[in-house]
Structure formats: structure tokens, C-alpha cells
Amino acid sequence: MGDTFVLVIVVVTALAFDFTNGFHDTANAMATSIATGALRPRVAVALSAALNLVGAFVSLSVAATIAGGLVRSGAVTLSVVLAGLVGAITWNLVTWFLGIPSSSSHALIGGVVGATIAAAGGGAVRWDGLVAKVVVPAALSPVIAGGIAIVGTVLVYRLSRGVPAGLLGRGFRLGQIGSASLVSLAHGTNDAQKTMGVITLALIAGGSLPAGARAPLWVVVSCALAISLGTFTGGWRVIRTLGTGIVDIEPRQGMAAETASAATILLSTYFGYSLSTTHVATGSILGTGLGYRPPDVRWGVARRMALAWLITLPTAAVVGGLAELAARAMGGTSGIVVVALVIAAVMGGVYLLSRRAPVGPEAAARPADRPPAAQDTADGPAARDGVGR
């Protein structure tokens, strides 16, 4: 009974992380479409939630990487899995509250790795897998996505020269709906599976599944639902930063960025890489700003985001390691229960704190320093030179 009770706690905590992943990463798919007015905020998050749900069933390659490619299964216990989730949830909540687009994927991986080291030492981590399937893609993915977005932005502006502004705006806004939908589908194929992999780890550690087993159907369904529900809640703080804080984006740029993001994410999913969709989306948006002439990027915001990326893995690892040490110090089921109660209290506290200065769909749909009347026109952002390219 004790092991079953602990397993239930771990699974519930994993689904709670999946929920935070959903509202933290909604911006990756829909921030640009909301910023350009291609989709109304509520419609955008509802569409993204539905496509995340569908995407979660497309492939299980990433789930297999998380479940067996990063840590040695013999070193993983239910306590380790829970502690890793605590590190990931804590980082997600802090960065969401601050409106910083950061990687939920790397927070999860960092938390699990840190907890594993605290429990069994560094030898229990598959460092080659961590480098090859996490660190290298983290470094390359924003560069690749940004490069695709630069080329796409330049091409789309050249090909659309001379097209009447009204027709141009309507056409590319419709195109954005399609490209944003593809990103949401791709996000489901990659991010929902990370939690599937963690729950599979927990089931193996608890003796419910043999080593090397794939995620059962009920795990796939529950994770798909959790990330979709999280997506539907919005995550407006991060949407505001990613959609309007880096680049004053217009429909042509938005479509280029979303297409670049979708292509990069789907390619990584095919090869089973645990990719950060946040890194990809940000790289794509930066690419559209660099593809504009003259380049239009708020580098101060970009630098703060890059700093958050650098410290995500180690910070989540430290929190996960401390949570594991605390659970071990208290011993047995009681330690796991206390750690779970602490993270539940943290979640409630951050939510209540966020209510003091709420950010809703309206604020997320436009730059903080520009009133609604100054939104981008079909031929170019109103705050720029007004002549396009």
C-alpha cells in the first residue's frame, strides 16, 4: 500500500508539471499570432490546446529518450522522480511569474539529473546521452530555427512586394493560423512526451513496469490531457514577452517564424531529441527580426532570456538535488509526502502572488509601450519606418 500511495503522489506531481509546461509554453506556438492579430487570444489558446492533445499521440520517441536515455534505471527511485519534478515545477513557476520564456524541458531534465546525482552519484547519469540528446540540440536548435526564419523572412518580403496592403494582411494572417497550428501540433509531439517519459520512469522504479518499457496508453492519454488543459489557461505573462517583447512582429514575419519553429521541432521529434520548443520559438522570432531591414531586435530582452537558458539546467538540478536530500533525510513515505506538500504550497503561493498584478489576454496581445491603436498594419509595423522593405 505504501509504494502504491507514493507512486500515486509521483504521478499526480508529474501531471502537475505537465500542466505548468502547457501554460508556460503556449507562447511558443501562439505568441506571434496573438501579437499580429491573426487570432484572438482566447481562440488561439483553445486551438493550441486541441492540437497539443492531438500531437501527443503522434510519436513516442522523445518519451523513450527521457525514460531510458539520460539516467541509469537502476539508480532511479520514486523519491528521485518526485525530487526531479519539484526542481522542474519550481523553475517553471518562477520564470512564468517573471514572464521569462525558458525551457520546461531542460527544467525537467535538470531536476531529474540533480536528484539522481544526490541519490546515487554522478556515475548514475548517462552523460553521453545528456550531451548528445539535450545539450547539443539546445545549442543548435535556436541557431537552426533562426537561420530558417531569416531566410524565410527575406524571401516572403521579396515575393510579396507590390501586393495590395489589405490583401497582403488578410492572406498572411490566414497563413499564420495554419503555421501556428503546425507549431502547436509539433509541440504536442515533443513536450507532452517528456512527462510520459518521467511517469514511465516512476512506474519502472515502482515495479509496475519492466526496465525499458514504453509508456502505457493511460499515461499517454493523461499527459496529453494535462498539457492541453495547461495550454488552455493561457500563460499570458510569457506570451506578452515572446510575442511583443523581442520584436515588433507583423504577419509576414509571424508566418516565417512559426514555419521555422514547426520544421525544427518536428525534425527533432523524428530523431527522438528532447528539444526545447522555447529555444526554437525564440530563435525563430529573433531570426525574423534579423531578417528585417534594418534589423529590429530588442537585445536587452534577448540577453535576459539567454541568461535564463544558461542557468535552467543547473538551477533545476540544484533544486531537484536538495529536494531528494530532504526526502531522504526525513525517510520513507513521510519524506516524499512532505516534499509533495511543499511543492503544492509553492504552487499555491506563486499563484496567489501573481494575482496581485495579473496579466490577461488583452495585455498579452499588444506591446506594453504601445496602445491598441498603434498595432501593426498589413504592410509593416506602425512603430517602424512604415515603408516595409
N, C-alpha and C positions, 0 to 999 in steps of 0.2 A: 504493500500500500504506500509506503514511504517513497519508494522510487517512482511509482506512478504519479503521486502527488507532485513530486519535484519535476517530473517530465512535463506535466500539465502546466506548471508555472513557467518553465522554459519556453514551451510552445506559445503560450499566451504572450510572453515578453517578446518573442520573435515576431509575432503578428503585430504587436505594438510598434516595433521598429519598422516593419513593413508599411504601416500606416504613416509613420513620420517620413519615411522615404517617399511616399506618394505626395504628400503636401509640400515637402521640401523640393522635389524635383519637377513639379508641374511646370515651373518656369522653363525648363529645358525644351519642352515641346511647344508651349503656348505663349511665352512672353512676347515674342516678336509679333505674332498675330494679334494679340491684345493691344500692343503698342501702336500698331498701324491702323487699328480699327477694322481689320479683316473679320474679326469675330468679337462679339460682345463677351465680356469677361466670364459671366456665368455659363454661357453657351460653350465657350472654349474649354472650361474645366470639365464640363459634363461630357463633351466629345472626347477629351483626353482620357477621362476615366474609363469610358466604354472601350476605347481602343487599347488602353493598358490591359484591360481584362482579357481581350482577345489575344493580344501579343504574348501574354504569359503562357499560352498553350502551344505556341509555335515551335519552341525548341527547349531542350533541357541541357544543352552543352555547358552553359555557364553554371548551372546548378551543380553539375558534376565536378567542375573546377573547384568550386567553393567547398564541396563536400569531401573531396579527396586530394586536391592538388596543392594545398597550402600548408596543412599541418598533418602530422602522422596520427592516424586514427586511434592508435593505442594510447596516445597521450591526452586524448580529449575526454573530458568528463562533463556531466551535466552542469557542474559548477563552472567549468571553463566556458562553456557555451553561453551561460547566463551572464557571466562577467564580461565576455566579449560584446554581448548585446547592450549591456549597460554603458560601455565605452562608446558604442555607436550611437545610441539614443541620446546620450548626453551631448555629444558633439553636434548631432543634427538639431537639437533643440536650441543650443546656444547660437549656432550660425543662422538658424531660421529667425530667431529673435532679433539678431543684429542685421538681418537682411542680406547675409553674405552667401552667394551661391557657392557651395562646397560639395564635396563628393560623399554621398551617403555610402557608396560602395567602399571607398577607402576607409571611411569611418568604421564600417563593419569589419573589414579585413584587419585593420589596425587593432580594433578591440579584441578580436579573436586571437591574433598573434600575440598581443601583450598578455592576455590571460593564459595562453599556452606557455609562454616563457615563465610566467610567475609560478605555474603549476609544475612544469616538467623540464624547464631549462630551454636554452636556445637550440639544443640538438633536436627538439621535437618539431621544429619549424622546417618546412621544406623550402629552404632559402632560394634554391634554383627556380622552383615554381613561382615563388613570390616575385622574384625579379623578372622572370620571363613573361608571366601572365598578368602582372599587376603594375610593377614599377615601369617597365619599358613601355607598355601601352599608355600609361599615364603621361609619360613624357612626349610620346609621339602623337597621340590622338588629337590634342588641340592644334598641333602644327599641321597635321594632315588635313583636319577639318577646316582650319583657317586657310590653308592653301587652296583647297577646293572652293571655298567661299569667295576668295579673292578673284579667282578665275571666273567663277560664275557671275559675280557682281559686274566685273568688267564686260563680260560677254552680253549680259542681259541689258545693260545700259546702251551698248553699241547697237544691238539688234533692235532695240525699241525706240531709237531716235526717229523723230518725225511722227510718231503715233500720237493722235489727239489725247490730251491730258485726261479727259473724262473716261475714254475707253481704256486708256492705259491703267488708270487707277482701279477700275472695276475688274479688268482682266487679271491683274496681278493679285488683287485681294482674293479673287476666286482661286487663283493658283496657290496662294498661301494656305487656304483651307486644306487643299489636297496635300501640300508638303508638310504642314503642321500635323495633319492626321498620320502621315507616314512616320514622323518622328515619335508620336505617341505610341504607335504600334511597335516601333523599334525599341522604345523604352521598356515596354512590357516584355519584349523578348529577352532583355538583358537584366534589368533591375529587379523585377519580381522574382527572378530565379535565384538571386543571391540569398534571399530569405528561405527559399525552398532548400537551398544547399545547407543552410545553417540548421534548419529543422531536421533535415536528414542526418546531419552530424549528431544532433541530440538523440534521435531515435537509435542511431548506431551505438552511441555511448550508453544509452539506457537499456540496450539489449533487445530492443524491439525490431531492429533490422540487422542483417549481417553486414560486415565490413564490405565496402564497395557497392552497396545497394543504391539504386536510383530513387528519386523522390516518388513516394506513393501518390496516387491520384488525389486523395483527400488533402495532401499537402499542397499540391499544385493549385487546387481549387481555392483553398483557404487563403493562400498567399496572393493569388490573383484578385480575390475579393478585397483583401486588406489594402493592397496598394491602390486599387481603384477607388475605394472609399476615401483614402487619404488624398488622392488626386482631386476628388470631387470637392473637398473642403477648401481648396484654393491655394494656400501658401502665398498670399498676396505680397508679403514683405520681399520675398526673393523674386517674385515676378516683377515687382517695381524696379529692383536693381538690375536684373538681367535684361528687361525689355526697354528701359529708358535711361539707365544709369551709365551705360558704357558708350552707346552710340545712339544718336537721334535717327532711328531707323525708319525707312519707308517701305512700301510693299515690294518693290523690286529687290531691295536688299533682304527683306524678310524671307522672301521665297528662296533666294540664293542660300541664305544661312540655313534654313530648315532642310533644304535638299542636301546640303553638305553634311549636316548632322545625321540625317537618316542614313545616308550612304555609309558613313563611317561606323555608326552603331551596328547596322545590320551586318557589315563585313566582320566586325569584331565578334558578334554573336555566332556567326558561322564557324569561326575558328575557336570558339569557346573562351575568349578572353573576357575577364571581368573588367569591363571598361567603365570609366566614369562618364556618364552621359552629361554631367555638368561641365566637365572639361571640354567635351566635344562641342556642346552648345555654345559655351563661352568662346572657344576658338573660332567657331563659325561666325559669331557676331562680330568679334574683333576683325575677322577677315573681311567682312562686308564693309566695315569702317575703313580698313586699309585699301580696299578696292575702290572706294570713292575718291574722286579727285576734286579738291585736295583731301588727304586722309582726315577722317573725322573720328577720333577715339579719345575718350576721357581716360588718360593714362593713370591718373591718380586712383581711380576706382579699380582699374585693371591690376595695378600693383598690389592693392589691398587684397584682392581676390587671389592673386598668385601667392601671396604670403600665407593665406588660409589654406591653399592647396598644399604647400610645403609642410605645414605643421599638422595636417589632418591625420596622417598615419601615425606619427609618433605620439600625438596628444591622445588620440583614441586608444592607442596601445598602453599608455601610462594609466589612463582611467580604467581600462579593462584589467590591467595587471593589479591595480590597487583593489578593485572590486573582488578579484579572485583571492587575493591575500586576506581581505576582510572576511570573506565567506569561509575560508579555511581556518582562520583564527577562531571564529565562532563555532565552527564544526558542524558537519552533517546537514540535516534538513533545516535546522533552525538558522544556520548561516545563510543558506540560499533564500529562505523566506525573508530574512531581514534585508538582504541586498535587493530583492524584488520589491519590497515595500519602500525602500529608499528611492529607487528609480521611479516608482509610481508617484512618490511625493515630489520628486524633482519635476516630473512631467506636469503635475498639477500646479506647482509653484510657477513654472515658466509660463504656463497658460494664463494664470491669474495676473502675472506681471505684464504680459502682453496686452491685456485688456485695458491697462492704464493709458496706452497710446495705440489704439487699434488701427490697423491698415486694412481697408476694404477694397473691393473691386474698383471703385472709382479712382482711388489714389494710385492703384497699380496700373491703371490704363493710360496714364499720362505722366510725363516728367514732373517732378516736384517743383521745378523752377519755371514751368510753362503752363499757362491757363489753358482750358479746353479749346478756346477759340483759335489757339496758335498751333493746332495739330498739323501734322504733315499733310501736304496736298498730294495729288496724284503725281505731279511732276517733280516733287522734291520737298524736303522738309522746310517748313516755313522759317525755322530759325537759321537756315543756312543761307547760301547766296541766292537761292530762288531760281537759279537757271539750270539746275540739273548738271549734265555733263557735256 
